Structure formats: C-alpha cells, structure tokens
Amino acid sequence: MFEIGNSLREARMRRGVDFAQAEVSTKIRGKYLRALEDEQFELLPAQTYVKGFLRTYAEYLGLDGQLYVDEFNSRFVSGTDEHEPRTRRSAARPQRRTRRIETNVVLAALGAIAILTVIVFAAASGGGGPHAPASGTTSSAVTTPGAPAALLTLTATRGSTHVAARVRSANGDVAYDGTIQKGDPPVAIRGRQLWVQIDSPENLRIQVRGKLVHVPGLKPRVIIVTANGWRPA
C-alpha cells in the first residue's frame, strides 16, 4: 500500500511541472489533477473517470499507471457498480445532480473529439491534392514519394508527452503541437531548423534525419534541431 496522492505530487515536483503544464499535456483539467494529488476522488465525476485520469496522469509523470489503478481499486472500490460514485461521496441530491451534469458535459466533449478525429483522419487519407492541416494541433505527416525526409521523428515508448515544434525559433510558425501517446504512429516533423519543447523526453524515441539521438533529463526540455543533430536552446 502506498499514498497515491503524495506519490503523484512528488513525481510532478521532481519533474518541475506545474498544473498548467500537466493540464495541457494530459488534457485533464487542473482541478482534477489537484484532486488526484489530494486524494479527493469524490470531486471527480465517477470511479471510471478516477481510474482513467489516474492512469493517464501517472504515465505522463513516468510512473506505472496500472499500479495506481490497482491501488485505487484495493482501497476505494466497494465492489458495486463502478460507474456509480463511491459511498464516500455526499448523498445530497443537488450534489449528485451537479455530478451528473458534469459527467454529461465530459461525455459530450469526448464524443465531439472522437468525431473530429475521425473527420480529420478521413480527410487526410482521402484522394486528391494536398490537404491543409486542421487549425490547432498539427498531426504527423506520412512520407510521400518525392517529399523531403523528416528532420525530426518522434515515437512514444511509454506514457504520453506534449511536444511543441516551431520553425527556426520560438517565434516561428508552428510545425507541430500535440500530445504523443504510446501506440500512436511516429510523428514526422520537417524543416531545416526546429525549435522544439518536449515535456517528457524520457518517454520518447527521438530521431534526427533517421539517426537515433538521446535527449537526457526528467523534466521538460527545449532543444534546437538541425540536420547535424540537436543542442539545448
């Protein structure tokens, strides 16, 4: 048995990450991340959300997500319907109604994201001329015959991490901005010089012009990537 909240907090502080950075990388609202660290699980909509958020947050911090889910199950799951809030949660009817509304909002947001993802991938894989990238996050590009080789290729080996890449400098055009998770296809980023911010470099397999490189550190790094390799920004 171990303290779930203290363990998460210590891991976050070791990495020098604040809640705002973690919220961007994990797509989990900061108040929920704070609730996980305070073990105030009753503030989350339901046990299924607690488990999903626990797994994602732990893996983002470089920890074993399943270990935290198992610890939560052993200490807090009563064996009844996991989709219902735990008995520790207040039984007041207005609170339950608020939780239900919040759950519906989260489910609706997840559904909208899934639909948008399907539309983007369908557009990217369809025939015809080149496709303009969707506004916001730039997804990885598939190499086509005659296209220049990718300068930087990123593959998640565990957990997830947020990556922001700009052309030439921190003020350049956005080349990529998104979260890469284990199991995702490699992200290929092109350009002659890239300014790259990586939240969790230890979670990534990093290649420059197809050559494997090592970016050390257990905290966010900002690097400059060229055809000759990389250097700290």
The 8 nearest C-alpha neighbors of each residue, nearest first, counted from 0:
[[1, 70, 2, 74, 3, 73, 71, 69],
 [2, 0, 3, 70, 6, 5, 4, 67],
 [1, 3, 5, 4, 6, 0, 7, 38],
 [4, 2, 6, 5, 1, 7, 67, 38],
 [36, 3, 5, 7, 38, 37, 6, 2],
 [6, 4, 8, 7, 2, 3, 9, 36],
 [5, 7, 9, 3, 4, 8, 2, 10],
 [8, 6, 10, 4, 5, 9, 36, 11],
 [7, 9, 5, 11, 10, 6, 36, 4],
 [8, 10, 12, 6, 11, 7, 5, 13],
 [11, 9, 13, 7, 8, 12, 60, 6],
 [12, 10, 8, 14, 13, 9, 16, 7],
 [11, 13, 15, 9, 14, 10, 8, 16],
 [14, 12, 10, 11, 15, 9, 218, 217],
 [13, 15, 218, 11, 12, 16, 217, 10],
 [14, 16, 12, 13, 218, 11, 17, 219],
 [17, 15, 14, 11, 20, 12, 21, 18],
 [18, 16, 19, 20, 21, 15, 11, 12],
 [17, 19, 21, 20, 29, 22, 16, 32],
 [18, 20, 22, 21, 17, 23, 29, 16],
 [21, 19, 23, 22, 18, 17, 16, 24],
 [20, 22, 18, 24, 23, 19, 25, 17],
 [23, 21, 19, 27, 26, 29, 25, 20],
 [22, 24, 20, 26, 21, 25, 19, 161],
 [25, 23, 161, 21, 22, 26, 178, 160],
 [24, 26, 27, 22, 23, 21, 56, 55],
 [27, 25, 22, 23, 24, 28, 21, 178],
 [28, 26, 22, 25, 29, 31, 32, 52],
 [29, 27, 31, 30, 22, 26, 32, 23],
 [28, 30, 32, 31, 22, 18, 33, 27],
 [29, 31, 33, 32, 28, 34, 27, 18],
 [32, 30, 34, 33, 29, 28, 35, 43],
 [33, 31, 29, 35, 34, 30, 36, 28],
 [32, 34, 30, 36, 31, 35, 29, 37],
 [33, 35, 31, 39, 37, 32, 36, 38],
 [36, 34, 38, 32, 33, 37, 4, 39],
 [4, 35, 37, 33, 34, 38, 8, 7],
 [36, 38, 34, 39, 4, 35, 33, 5],
 [39, 37, 35, 4, 40, 36, 34, 3],
 [40, 38, 34, 37, 41, 42, 35, 36],
 [39, 41, 42, 38, 43, 34, 35, 49],
 [40, 42, 88, 39, 43, 87, 85, 84],
 [41, 43, 40, 39, 44, 34, 31, 88],
 [44, 42, 41, 40, 45, 49, 31, 48],
 [43, 45, 98, 102, 48, 42, 101, 84],
 [46, 44, 84, 48, 47, 43, 83, 82],
 [45, 47, 49, 48, 81, 82, 84, 50],
 [46, 48, 50, 49, 45, 82, 51, 81],
 [49, 47, 51, 46, 45, 50, 52, 44],
 [48, 50, 46, 52, 47, 51, 53, 43],
 [51, 49, 53, 47, 48, 52, 68, 54],
 [50, 52, 48, 54, 53, 49, 47, 55],
 [51, 53, 55, 49, 54, 50, 48, 56],
 [54, 52, 50, 56, 51, 55, 49, 57],
 [53, 55, 64, 51, 57, 52, 56, 50],
 [56, 54, 52, 58, 53, 57, 59, 51],
 [55, 57, 59, 53, 58, 54, 52, 60],
 [58, 56, 62, 64, 60, 54, 59, 55],
 [59, 57, 158, 61, 62, 64, 60, 55],
 [58, 60, 56, 159, 158, 61, 57, 55],
 [61, 59, 57, 58, 62, 10, 11, 56],
 [60, 62, 58, 59, 57, 158, 63, 202],
 [63, 61, 58, 57, 60, 64, 59, 10],
 [64, 62, 66, 65, 58, 57, 67, 61],
 [63, 65, 54, 57, 58, 67, 66, 62],
 [66, 64, 68, 67, 63, 69, 54, 70],
 [65, 67, 69, 64, 63, 68, 70, 54],
 [68, 66, 70, 64, 65, 69, 71, 53],
 [67, 69, 65, 71, 70, 66, 50, 72],
 [70, 68, 72, 66, 67, 71, 65, 73],
 [69, 71, 67, 73, 72, 68, 66, 74],
 [70, 72, 68, 74, 69, 73, 75, 67],
 [73, 71, 76, 69, 70, 74, 75, 68],
 [72, 74, 70, 71, 75, 69, 76, 77],
 [75, 73, 71, 72, 70, 76, 77, 69],
 [74, 76, 72, 71, 73, 77, 85, 70],
 [77, 75, 72, 78, 74, 73, 71, 85],
 [76, 78, 79, 75, 85, 72, 86, 81],
 [77, 79, 76, 80, 81, 72, 75, 73],
 [80, 78, 77, 81, 76, 83, 82, 85],
 [81, 79, 82, 83, 78, 77, 84, 76],
 [82, 80, 83, 46, 79, 47, 78, 76],
 [81, 83, 80, 47, 45, 46, 84, 79],
 [82, 84, 81, 80, 45, 85, 46, 79],
 [83, 85, 45, 46, 88, 82, 86, 44],
 [86, 84, 87, 88, 83, 46, 76, 77],
 [85, 87, 88, 84, 89, 90, 77, 83],
 [88, 86, 85, 89, 41, 84, 90, 75],
 [89, 87, 86, 41, 85, 90, 84, 42],
 [88, 90, 91, 87, 94, 86, 95, 41],
 [91, 89, 92, 88, 95, 94, 86, 87],
 [90, 92, 89, 94, 93, 95, 88, 96],
 [91, 93, 95, 94, 90, 96, 89, 97],
 [94, 92, 96, 95, 91, 97, 98, 90],
 [95, 93, 97, 96, 92, 91, 98, 89],
 [96, 94, 98, 92, 97, 93, 99, 91],
 [95, 97, 99, 93, 94, 98, 100, 92],
 [98, 96, 94, 100, 95, 99, 101, 93],
 [97, 99, 95, 101, 96, 100, 44, 102],
 [100, 98, 102, 96, 97, 101, 95, 103],
 [99, 101, 103, 97, 102, 98, 96, 104],
 [102, 100, 104, 98, 103, 99, 97, 105],
 [101, 103, 99, 105, 104, 100, 44, 98],
 [104, 102, 106, 100, 101, 105, 107, 99],
 [103, 105, 101, 107, 102, 106, 108, 100],
 [104, 106, 108, 102, 107, 103, 109, 101],
 [107, 105, 109, 103, 108, 104, 110, 102],
 [106, 108, 110, 104, 105, 109, 103, 111],
 [109, 107, 105, 111, 110, 106, 104, 112],
 [110, 108, 106, 112, 111, 107, 105, 113],
 [109, 111, 107, 113, 108, 112, 106, 114],
 [110, 112, 108, 114, 113, 109, 115, 107],
 [111, 113, 109, 115, 110, 114, 116, 108],
 [112, 114, 116, 110, 111, 115, 109, 117],
 [115, 113, 111, 117, 116, 112, 110, 118],
 [116, 114, 118, 112, 117, 113, 111, 119],
 [115, 117, 113, 119, 114, 118, 112, 120],
 [116, 118, 114, 120, 115, 119, 121, 113],
 [117, 119, 115, 121, 116, 120, 122, 114],
 [120, 118, 122, 116, 121, 117, 123, 115],
 [121, 119, 123, 117, 122, 118, 124, 116],
 [120, 122, 118, 124, 119, 123, 117, 125],
 [123, 121, 119, 125, 120, 124, 118, 130],
 [122, 124, 120, 121, 125, 119, 130, 126],
 [125, 123, 121, 122, 120, 126, 119, 130],
 [124, 126, 122, 123, 121, 127, 120, 128],
 [127, 125, 124, 128, 123, 122, 129, 130],
 [128, 126, 129, 125, 130, 124, 122, 123],
 [127, 129, 130, 126, 125, 131, 123, 122],
 [130, 128, 131, 127, 123, 126, 132, 125],
 [131, 129, 132, 128, 123, 122, 127, 133],
 [130, 132, 133, 129, 134, 123, 122, 128],
 [133, 131, 137, 130, 134, 138, 136, 135],
 [132, 134, 135, 131, 137, 136, 119, 138],
 [133, 135, 132, 136, 137, 131, 138, 176],
 [134, 136, 133, 137, 176, 132, 177, 175],
 [137, 135, 176, 177, 138, 134, 175, 133],
 [136, 138, 175, 176, 132, 135, 174, 139],
 [139, 137, 136, 140, 175, 186, 177, 132],
 [138, 140, 186, 187, 141, 137, 188, 185],
 [141, 139, 187, 142, 138, 186, 188, 189],
 [140, 142, 143, 139, 187, 186, 185, 146],
 [141, 143, 140, 146, 144, 148, 149, 147],
 [142, 144, 146, 145, 141, 147, 140, 148],
 [145, 143, 146, 142, 147, 148, 141, 140],
 [144, 146, 143, 147, 142, 148, 141, 149],
 [147, 145, 143, 144, 142, 148, 149, 141],
 [148, 146, 149, 145, 189, 142, 143, 150],
 [149, 147, 150, 146, 208, 189, 142, 209],
 [150, 148, 189, 188, 151, 187, 208, 147],
 [149, 151, 189, 208, 207, 188, 190, 148],
 [150, 152, 207, 188, 149, 206, 187, 208],
 [151, 153, 187, 206, 186, 205, 188, 185],
 [154, 152, 205, 186, 185, 204, 203, 206],
 [153, 155, 185, 204, 203, 156, 186, 205],
 [156, 154, 203, 181, 180, 157, 202, 179],
 [155, 157, 203, 181, 202, 154, 204, 158],
 [158, 156, 181, 202, 155, 159, 180, 58],
 [159, 157, 58, 59, 181, 180, 202, 61],
 [158, 160, 180, 59, 179, 181, 157, 155],
 [161, 159, 199, 178, 179, 198, 24, 59],
 [160, 162, 178, 24, 198, 177, 197, 179],
 [161, 163, 197, 177, 196, 176, 178, 160],
 [162, 164, 176, 196, 175, 195, 177, 197],
 [163, 165, 195, 175, 174, 194, 173, 176],
 [166, 164, 173, 174, 194, 171, 172, 193],
 [165, 167, 171, 193, 172, 168, 174, 192],
 [166, 168, 193, 192, 194, 171, 165, 169],
 [169, 167, 194, 171, 170, 166, 165, 193],
 [168, 170, 171, 194, 165, 167, 166, 195],
 [171, 169, 168, 172, 165, 166, 167, 173],
 [172, 170, 166, 168, 165, 169, 167, 173],
 [171, 173, 166, 165, 174, 170, 167, 168],
 [172, 174, 165, 175, 164, 171, 166, 176],
 [173, 175, 165, 164, 166, 172, 137, 188],
 [176, 174, 137, 164, 173, 163, 136, 177],
 [177, 175, 163, 136, 137, 162, 164, 173],
 [176, 178, 136, 162, 161, 175, 179, 163],
 [177, 179, 161, 160, 24, 162, 180, 159],
 [178, 180, 159, 160, 155, 161, 177, 183],
 [181, 179, 159, 155, 183, 158, 182, 178],
 [180, 182, 155, 157, 156, 183, 158, 159],
 [181, 183, 180, 184, 155, 156, 157, 154],
 [182, 184, 181, 180, 185, 179, 155, 154],
 [183, 185, 186, 182, 154, 139, 155, 181],
 [186, 184, 154, 153, 187, 183, 152, 139],
 [185, 187, 139, 153, 152, 184, 154, 188],
 [188, 186, 152, 139, 149, 140, 151, 185],
 [187, 189, 151, 149, 150, 152, 186, 174],
 [190, 188, 149, 150, 151, 187, 148, 191],
 [189, 191, 192, 150, 193, 166, 188, 149],
 [192, 190, 225, 193, 226, 150, 189, 167],
 [193, 191, 225, 167, 190, 224, 166, 194],
 [192, 194, 167, 166, 224, 165, 223, 195],
 [193, 195, 223, 168, 165, 164, 167, 169],
 [194, 196, 164, 222, 221, 163, 193, 223],
 [195, 197, 221, 163, 162, 220, 164, 222],
 [198, 196, 162, 220, 219, 199, 200, 161],
 [197, 199, 219, 161, 160, 200, 220, 218],
 [200, 198, 160, 201, 202, 219, 197, 218],
 [201, 199, 202, 203, 197, 214, 198, 216],
 [200, 202, 199, 203, 217, 216, 215, 214],
 [201, 203, 157, 200, 156, 199, 155, 158],
 [204, 202, 155, 200, 156, 154, 201, 205],
 [203, 205, 154, 153, 155, 156, 206, 202],
 [206, 204, 153, 212, 211, 203, 152, 154],
 [205, 207, 211, 210, 152, 209, 212, 151],
 [208, 206, 151, 210, 209, 150, 228, 211],
 [209, 207, 150, 210, 149, 151, 206, 226],
 [208, 210, 206, 207, 211, 152, 151, 150],
 [211, 209, 206, 207, 208, 212, 205, 228],
 [210, 212, 206, 205, 207, 209, 213, 204],
 [213, 211, 206, 205, 210, 214, 207, 228],
 [212, 214, 215, 205, 211, 204, 206, 200],
 [213, 215, 200, 212, 216, 201, 205, 220],
 [216, 214, 213, 201, 200, 217, 220, 218],
 [215, 217, 218, 214, 201, 200, 220, 219],
 [218, 216, 14, 201, 199, 219, 215, 200],
 [217, 219, 14, 216, 15, 199, 220, 198],
 [218, 220, 198, 197, 199, 221, 200, 217],
 [221, 219, 197, 196, 222, 218, 198, 200],
 [220, 222, 196, 232, 195, 231, 197, 219],
 [223, 221, 231, 232, 195, 230, 194, 220],
 [222, 224, 194, 230, 232, 229, 193, 231],
 [225, 223, 229, 193, 192, 228, 222, 194],
 [226, 224, 192, 227, 228, 191, 229, 193],
 [225, 227, 228, 208, 150, 191, 207, 224],
 [226, 228, 225, 229, 224, 207, 208, 230],
 [229, 227, 225, 226, 224, 207, 230, 212],
 [228, 230, 224, 223, 225, 222, 227, 231],
 [229, 231, 223, 222, 232, 224, 228, 225],
 [232, 230, 222, 223, 221, 229, 220, 224],
 [231, 222, 223, 221, 230, 194, 220, 195]]
